[in-house]
Amino acid sequence: QVQLVESGGGLVQPGGSLRLSCAASGSISRYYAMGWYRQAPGKQRELVAMITTGGSTNYKDSVKGRFTISRDNAKNTVYLQMNSLKPEDTAVYYCNGDRGPFNYWGQGTHVTVSS
């Protein structure tokens, strides 16, 4: 069974940094496009960043230059480095693996940006 397990969330002050990790079972992170989504209270889930199997990346405009998505295929892990965090980045962050008809989600990790 495919599993995605996120970690690294927490409480951070504005301007701070966090690194989220998504540990994938098997080789999902190697063969799937991987993405980070977030959902703030009362809002729809939105794509934050994605990385293809070839390593191409794409970001939500509001996080460009602050967030970096990367993958370590040897460790079956995808990361989201988040710098210069803002209160509006507060949300539950979810890892996603996508390959055609197959789509998997992690359980989410909470990120709170507050002073």
Buried (B, 14 or more C-beta within 10 A) or exposed (E): EEEBBBBBBEEBEEEBEBEBBBBBBEEBBBBBBBBBBBBBEEEEBEEBBBBBBEEEEBBBEEBEEBBBBBBEBEEBBBBBBBBEBEEEBBBBBBBBBBEEEEEBBBEBBEBBBEE
